[in-house]
């Protein structure tokens, strides 16, 4: 680990997602969409393997923000992170990753896979460059969608929210698959940004290729 950062604030975003605001090391820079490895700076946890998380704030912010979903069933890092308090420390690596902004296109995310795109969308919004972008965001239920109002404000009718396990007014009730992509996307000549569980990414990648998308149009973690 390269940096020690201090937690400044923690708040709930959804029932199992929290927003962490931490100190920003002097000179730290990254590209929106890139991730870092975080380790809890406490006995036992400091020896554990770190986990990747994505800064979700603007690159110009004086602090760093992380939006982290708790996976209580794993009884591992995210579960422990959700018990921390302001003043606790984390060890943080330098940035890494292949998800960065290439140009206008469609963001396709499932669950916590939305975090790298949140950083990119916020950066584009700050520069008034969101025209020509669309978001397809899948979750289990409406209660699982984080930053919903912000995303709808930024993207308007280009923000498509779908829930796979619950029908609710205002939300699609479909899995994002080849049929859903064909129904909701008319231009397959732009970039496609994909992030989520590994099986989701592989299925979406395969579907997009079958719909005529070239490999150089795909932006995903490799």
N, C-alpha and C positions, 0 to 999 in steps of 0.2 A: 504493500500500500504506500502511496505517495503523500497523501494529505490527511490531517486530522481536522474534522469539522465538528462543530457544536450544534446541537439541535436548539433552535430558537423558539419554535412554535409548532404545535401539533393540533390538528382539528379534524373531526369527522367530515367526510365528503358524502359517503353513503354508509349503509349499515356495516360494511366490512372493508371500506376504503378510507384511508386517512391521508391528509396533506401534511407533509413534513417540510418546514422551512429551516434551512441550516445555513451556517456561515459559509461564505464563499472565499476560498483561498486566494490570496493576492496573485494576480497574473493568470488565474485559471480561465481557460477559454475552451469552447467546444462548439460543434455545429449542431443545430437543432436536429433531433432524431438520434444522435449518438447516446450511448449509455456509459455508465461507470460501474465499477464493482464497489459495493458497500459491505463493510464488516462492522459488527457491533464491538466497540472498544471496551469490552468487559472481560474479566476472567472467564474461561471456557469458550466464550463466543469468539474471542480474538484469534483462537486457533482453528476455528471452523472455516471452511471454504466460503468465500464471499459469494454474493448473489448480484446479478446485473440489474440495475435500475436506470431509468432515463430521467435526466433533469427536464422538467416540464415548463420552466419559466422562460423569460426572454434572456438572450445572451447579454443584454445590457443591464440586467438586474444586479443589484449589489448583494443579493443573497441567492441561494439555490433552492429550488422547490422540487420535491419528489411526491408523486401521488402513488401510494403503495397499497395494494390489495392484500388483505390478510387471508392466508390459507391455514385456518386453524387445525384442520385435519392432519397437516404435515408435522405440526409441533416443531417447527424449524424457524428459520430466520424471520420470515414475515410475521409469524405469530409473536415472536419475541420483540420485533420492532414495534408492534402495536402496543406493547406494554411500557415503552420508553417514555421519558418525560423531558421537557426543556432542560438543558444543562448537560444531558447525556451526550457522549461523543461517539462519532462513527469514524472509521478509517475509510478513505475514498481513493480509488485509483484515478489515473489520468483517463480521459475519454477514449472510447473505441467504438467500432461498429460501422456497418456499411449502409445503414439507413440514414441517408441525408437527402436534402431536397435537390431534385434534378430539373424540375420544370412542372408546368400545369398537368394535372391528371386527377386520378381517383384514389382516395385513401380507403382501404378495406381493412377493418379491424374487428377483432373479437376480444371482449373483456379487457383485461389489463394491457393487451396489445395496442390499445389506443394511445398509450402514454407517449411514444415517440412522435406520433402524428399530432398530438396536442401541442407539443413544443413547436413543430413546424407550422401548424395552423396559426398559433398565436404570433409567431414571428411574421408570417405573411400578412396577418391582419394588421400588425403594427406598421407595416410598410404599404398598406392599401393594395395588396397584390393577390387577393383571394379569388378574384374573378377567374372563372374557368376551372374551378376545382369542385369536386364532389366527395362526400363521405358516406360510406356504407359501414354502419357500426352495429355489430351483433352482440346481444347480451341475453341472459336467461330470462329476466323479467325487467320491467321498467324500473324497479327499485335498485337494480344493479348498474344502471347507467350513471356514470359520473360526468360532471361538467355539462350536463344536458342543455341547460339554458344558454350557457356560453356558446356551445357548438351550434345550436339552432340560431342564435343571434348572428354569429359570424357567417354561417353558410345558408341560412334561410331554407328554401325548398330544396337545396342541394345537400341537405343533411337528412339522410335516410336512416331511421332507427328501427331495428327489427329485434323482436324478442322471441326466443325459440320455445319457451316453456309456459308462456302466459299470454292470453289475448287481452289487449287493452285498447280502448279508443285512441287513435293518433299514432299507433305503432303497427308496423308490419308484424305478421306472425309467421315468419319463414326463416329457414336456414339460408345462409348465403351460399349458394351453389351455382352450377353452370346455368340453370334455368333462371335463377334470380338475377344473375349478372346480365344475361341476354335480355331480360325484360327491362332492366333499369339503366342500362348503359347503351348509348347509341353510337358512341365514337370509341373505337378500340385502337386508335392511333396515337394516344397520349401515354403518359407514364401511369403505372399502377403500383401503388405502395401497399404492401401487405404485411400485417403483423398480428400475431396471436399464438395460440398453442401450435406446436409443431404440425399436428395432423391437419389443423385448419389451414395453415400456410401451404402445405403440400397440396391439399385439395383445391384451394383457390388458384394456386400456381398452375396446376394441371388444367383446370377449367379455362383459365385465361388463355393458355397456349392453344387449347382446342378451339377457342373463339377467335384465334388469329393474332394474339399478342406475341410480339417477338421477345426474346430473352433480354435484349438490351432495353426494353421498356419496363422491365420488372425491377422494383426496388424492394429488397427484403434482406433480412439478416442472414449472412452466410457463415 
